[in-house]
Amino acid sequence: MPTRYSSPDLLVIGAGVVGAACAYYAARCGLSVTVLDRGPVAGGTTGGGEGNLLVSDKEPGPELELALYSARLWRELAEVLPARIEYEPKGGLVVASGEEGLAALRDFAARQATAGVTAEAVPAERLRDLEPHLAPGLAGGVHYPQDAQVQPALAAAQLLRAGGDRVRLRLGEEVTGLLTGARGEVRGVRTPSGDLHAPYVVNAAGTWGGELARLAGVRLPVRPRRGFVLVTEPLPRVVRRKVYAADYVADVASDSAALQTSVVVEGTPAGPVLIGASRERVGFDRSLSVEALGRLAAQAVRLFPVLATVRALRTYAGFRPYLPDHLPAIGPDPRRPGLLHACGHEGAGIGLAPATGRIIAECLTGGELPLDITAFRPERFDAGGPP
């Protein structure tokens, strides 16, 4: 007799934090889930992330609405998951070096406030009350108490564990094709070790979500944007919050393929300081970029001079799953019944994971959606949509 392991209700492709959240919320709704990944848990996009849970970098609109909802879910998850996921509701501080940048930052914050973001203007003389080691001479900033942090790989692992016996993991399993029925509906996936059958498949393959979509015969133009993070030696808590320069927001929204660096500096409970963030479109090239790392280090020292004598112990690269309109693809794909997408979140996937997982679970069970997902529809890139 088939069991829920041999014939689950749902196959989730991708064991990163988005796939883990999809599995967790589906399991909470009573579904049996098998999660497949060709690598380990958090071995792809999630493992290359900093763990940002941000509302501060998002324009008013669908993504910000998704981020605010997800921030509430992360607070709930922090009460359920073990403390070792390192959830920290430490807030963010965005700073401007000059008066023109400060005026633009405050205008941006005012528009965010109308959408439900808590944004507190910080004059120059109060910046060092919040961050004592900041460089002098900055024009001012905005404090975002809703920003938070999590250790992404641990969060993914604990979400999968919290799904209990309704969630089964199959690691080292590459999906090579999708199984379909007579009317083109999804019936499962093909792997080198055999076929797996299920009435629903979720594409949570991160940067490789476009490749999985192609296996299903549908178009989803996910592209990789490479980024580097520097990790320092363990330190006392010299950086209390997530601190970044105002031009970070523009870089996130940019379509440029060229190298962009806008520094983000944050301390961690374990001691090391994380320094990001760079962006460039170079395909899946993981080559070390001395230029990118040099820019990040220099910008970090300008923001926090105390870091000038600190050793960087290592660096790592990751690929952000980028869609042309900077919005993820979330929900059922009408072009291939039974296929749902949960990918293309760019650098916001860790922050947006719980909301994405909850939406996918509600779509599968016919529940009430927590927000309008029209802007995230997967088929929007077909003829007449964005390129």
C-alpha positions in Angstrom: 0.0 0.0 0.0 1.4 3.4 -0.9 2.4 5.6 2.1 2.5 9.4 2.3 6.3 9.1 1.8 6.0 7.1 -1.5 3.1 9.2 -2.8 3.0 12.5 -0.9 0.5 15.3 -1.4 3.3 17.7 -2.5 6.8 17.7 -3.8 8.9 20.8 -3.0 12.0 21.3 -5.2 14.6 23.1 -3.2 15.7 22.7 0.4 16.6 26.4 1.0 14.7 28.6 3.4 11.8 29.3 0.9 11.3 25.6 0.2 11.6 24.8 3.9 8.9 27.4 4.6 6.6 26.0 1.9 7.1 22.5 3.5 6.5 23.8 7.0 3.2 25.6 6.3 1.9 22.8 4.0 2.6 20.3 6.8 0.8 22.5 9.3 -2.2 22.4 6.9 -2.1 18.6 7.1 -0.3 17.8 3.8 2.4 15.3 3.4 5.5 16.8 1.8 8.7 15.5 0.2 11.5 18.0 -0.2 14.1 17.3 -2.9 17.4 19.0 -3.4 20.4 18.1 -5.5 22.6 19.3 -2.7 22.4 19.7 1.1 19.9 21.8 3.1 20.6 25.5 2.4 23.3 24.5 -0.1 22.4 27.0 -2.7 21.0 30.5 -2.5 20.2 30.4 1.2 23.7 29.3 2.2 25.1 32.4 0.4 22.8 34.9 2.2 23.3 37.1 5.2 19.9 36.4 6.8 18.4 39.8 6.1 14.7 40.3 7.2 14.2 43.8 5.9 11.4 46.2 5.4 13.7 49.2 5.2 14.8 48.7 1.6 11.4 48.3 -0.1 9.3 50.8 -1.9 5.6 50.9 -1.0 3.9 48.3 -3.1 3.3 44.5 -3.3 6.8 43.5 -2.1 6.7 45.7 0.9 3.2 44.4 1.8 4.7 40.9 1.5 7.7 41.8 3.7 5.5 43.4 6.4 3.4 40.2 6.6 6.5 38.0 6.6 8.0 40.1 9.4 5.0 39.2 11.6 5.4 35.5 10.7 9.1 35.6 11.5 8.2 36.9 15.0 5.7 34.0 15.4 8.3 31.5 14.2 10.9 32.8 16.6 8.6 31.6 19.4 8.3 28.2 17.9 11.8 27.4 16.5 14.9 26.9 18.6 16.9 30.0 19.7 19.8 28.7 17.7 18.3 30.1 14.5 19.7 33.4 15.9 16.6 35.5 15.2 17.4 39.1 16.3 14.9 41.9 16.0 17.7 44.4 16.2 16.4 46.9 13.8 18.2 48.7 11.0 19.9 52.0 10.6 20.2 53.7 7.1 22.6 56.6 7.0 23.4 59.4 4.5 26.7 61.1 4.1 25.3 64.4 2.7 22.3 66.6 3.0 21.0 65.7 -0.5 21.1 62.0 0.3 19.5 62.6 3.6 16.6 64.5 2.1 16.0 61.6 -0.4 16.2 59.1 2.4 13.7 60.9 4.6 11.3 61.3 1.6 11.6 57.5 1.0 10.9 56.8 4.7 7.9 59.1 4.7 6.4 57.1 1.8 7.1 53.8 3.5 5.4 55.1 6.7 2.1 55.5 4.8 2.4 51.8 4.0 2.8 50.6 7.6 6.6 50.8 8.1 7.9 52.3 11.3 10.6 54.8 10.3 12.2 57.1 12.8 14.4 60.1 11.6 17.7 60.3 13.4 19.6 63.6 13.3 23.4 63.6 12.9 24.0 64.3 16.6 22.0 61.2 17.6 23.5 58.6 15.2 26.3 57.6 17.6 23.8 57.1 20.4 22.5 54.2 18.3 25.9 53.1 16.9 28.8 54.4 19.0 31.4 53.3 16.5 30.0 55.1 13.4 32.2 57.5 11.6 31.7 61.2 12.5 30.5 63.7 9.9 27.4 61.8 8.6 24.4 63.9 7.8 21.8 61.8 9.5 19.8 58.7 9.0 16.6 56.7 9.6 16.1 54.0 12.1 13.9 51.0 11.2 13.0 49.0 14.3 11.1 46.3 12.2 14.3 45.1 10.5 15.6 41.8 11.9 18.2 39.1 11.3 18.3 35.3 11.2 20.9 32.7 10.6 19.6 31.4 7.2 20.9 27.9 7.0 19.9 27.1 10.6 16.4 28.6 10.0 15.9 26.4 6.9 17.0 23.3 8.8 14.7 24.1 11.8 11.7 24.8 9.6 12.1 21.4 7.9 12.5 19.8 11.3 9.4 21.6 12.7 7.3 20.1 9.9 7.5 16.8 11.9 6.8 13.5 10.3 4.8 15.0 7.5 8.0 16.3 5.9 10.5 14.0 4.4 13.9 15.0 2.9 15.5 13.5 -0.1 18.9 15.2 -0.6 21.3 14.6 -3.4 18.3 14.1 -5.7 18.4 16.1 -8.9 15.1 16.7 -10.8 15.7 15.9 -14.4 12.1 16.2 -15.6 8.4 16.7 -14.7 5.8 13.9 -15.1 2.6 15.1 -16.6 -0.8 13.6 -17.3 -2.9 13.5 -20.5 -4.0 17.1 -20.1 -0.6 18.4 -19.3 -1.2 18.5 -15.5 1.8 17.8 -13.2 1.9 14.2 -11.8 5.4 14.3 -10.2 9.0 14.5 -11.1 11.7 12.4 -12.6 15.1 11.8 -10.9 18.1 9.6 -11.7 17.0 7.2 -8.9 13.4 7.0 -10.1 10.1 8.7 -10.6 8.3 10.4 -7.7 4.5 11.0 -7.9 2.5 13.8 -6.4 -0.4 15.9 -7.6 1.5 19.2 -6.8 5.1 20.3 -7.3 6.5 23.6 -5.9 9.4 25.2 -7.7 11.5 26.6 -4.8 14.8 26.1 -6.6 16.0 29.7 -6.0 18.4 30.9 -8.6 17.8 27.7 -10.6 14.0 28.3 -10.6 14.1 29.2 -14.3 15.8 25.9 -15.2 13.1 24.0 -13.4 10.4 26.0 -15.1 11.9 25.1 -18.5 11.7 21.4 -17.5 8.0 22.0 -17.0 7.7 23.7 -20.4 7.0 27.2 -19.1 8.9 30.5 -19.1 10.2 32.1 -15.9 13.2 34.3 -16.6 15.1 33.9 -13.3 18.7 35.2 -13.6 21.6 35.1 -11.1 23.1 38.2 -9.5 26.3 37.4 -7.8 27.1 38.9 -4.4 30.0 38.6 -1.9 30.0 38.8 1.9 33.1 39.4 4.0 33.2 37.7 7.5 35.5 39.2 10.1 37.1 37.6 13.1 34.9 37.4 16.2 34.5 40.8 18.0 32.7 42.4 20.9 29.4 43.9 19.7 30.8 46.9 17.9 27.9 47.0 15.4 24.6 46.8 17.2 22.2 46.9 14.3 22.1 46.3 10.6 23.7 49.5 9.2 23.8 50.5 5.6 24.3 53.4 3.3 21.3 55.1 1.6 22.5 54.1 -1.9 21.9 50.4 -1.1 18.2 50.9 -1.9 19.0 52.2 -5.4 21.4 49.3 -6.1 18.7 46.7 -5.1 16.3 48.2 -7.6 18.9 48.6 -10.4 18.8 46.6 -13.6 22.5 47.2 -14.2 24.7 44.1 -14.9 27.8 46.0 -13.8 29.5 45.6 -10.4 27.7 47.6 -7.7 28.8 47.8 -4.1 26.8 49.5 -1.3 28.0 48.5 2.1 25.8 46.7 4.7 27.5 46.1 8.0 26.1 44.1 10.9 27.2 42.2 14.0 26.1 38.7 14.8 25.5 36.9 18.1 28.5 34.6 17.4 30.8 37.6 17.2 31.9 38.1 13.5 30.8 41.1 11.6 29.2 40.5 8.2 30.1 43.0 5.5 28.1 43.1 2.2 26.7 43.8 -0.3 27.8 43.6 -3.9 25.7 42.9 -7.0 26.7 41.9 -10.5 25.3 39.8 -13.3 28.1 37.3 -14.3 26.0 34.2 -14.8 26.9 31.4 -12.4 30.6 32.4 -12.2 31.8 31.9 -8.6 35.3 33.4 -9.2 36.6 35.6 -6.4 36.3 39.3 -7.3 39.2 41.2 -5.6 37.6 44.4 -6.8 34.2 43.7 -5.2 35.8 42.7 -1.9 38.2 45.7 -1.9 35.3 48.0 -2.4 33.2 46.4 0.4 36.1 46.6 2.8 36.9 50.2 2.0 33.2 51.3 2.4 32.9 49.4 5.6 35.9 51.1 7.1 34.6 54.5 6.0 31.3 53.8 7.9 33.0 52.1 10.9 36.6 53.2 11.2 37.1 50.7 14.1 37.1 47.9 11.5 40.3 49.2 9.8 42.5 46.9 12.0 40.1 43.9 12.1 41.0 40.8 10.1 38.6 39.4 7.5 38.7 35.6 8.0 36.8 34.5 5.0 34.5 35.5 2.3 31.6 33.7 0.5 29.7 34.2 -2.7 26.0 33.7 -3.4 23.6 34.1 -6.3 20.4 36.1 -5.9 17.5 34.8 -8.0 16.6 37.9 -10.0 13.5 38.5 -12.0 13.3 41.5 -14.4 10.6 43.3 -12.5 12.3 42.7 -9.1 9.3 40.8 -7.8 9.2 37.0 -6.9 7.0 34.5 -8.6 4.6 33.0 -6.1 1.6 30.8 -6.6 0.0 28.4 -9.1 1.1 28.4 -12.7 -2.0 28.3 -14.9 0.1 27.2 -17.9 0.9 23.9 -16.1 -1.8 22.8 -13.6 -0.3 21.3 -10.5 2.9 23.4 -10.7 3.4 26.3 -8.2 6.3 28.7 -8.1 8.1 30.1 -5.0 11.2 31.7 -6.4 12.8 34.8 -7.8 13.0 36.7 -4.5 16.4 38.2 -5.4 18.1 39.2 -2.1 14.9 39.2 -0.1 14.1 35.5 -0.1 15.1 34.8 3.5 13.0 37.7 4.7 10.0 36.8 2.5 10.2 33.0 3.0 7.4 32.6 5.7 4.9 34.7 3.8 5.7 32.8 0.6 5.3 29.5 2.3 2.0 30.5 3.9 0.7 31.7 0.5 1.7 28.4 -1.2 0.0 26.4 1.6 -3.2 28.4 1.3 -3.2 28.0 -2.5 -2.9 24.2 -2.1 -5.6 23.9 0.5 -8.1 26.4 -0.8 -7.6 28.7 2.2 -8.0 32.4 2.4 -4.9 34.2 1.0 -3.4 36.7 3.4 -2.8 39.3 0.7 -3.3 39.9 -3.0 -0.8 37.9 -5.0 -1.7 39.3 -8.5 1.7 41.1 -8.8 3.5 37.8 -8.2 1.7 35.7 -10.8 4.2 33.4 -12.6 2.8 33.8 -16.1 3.3 37.6 -16.2 6.5 37.2 -18.3 4.6 35.7 -21.2 3.9 37.8 -24.3 2.8 41.3 -23.4 4.4 41.1 -19.9 7.8 42.4 -18.7 10.8 41.0 -20.5 
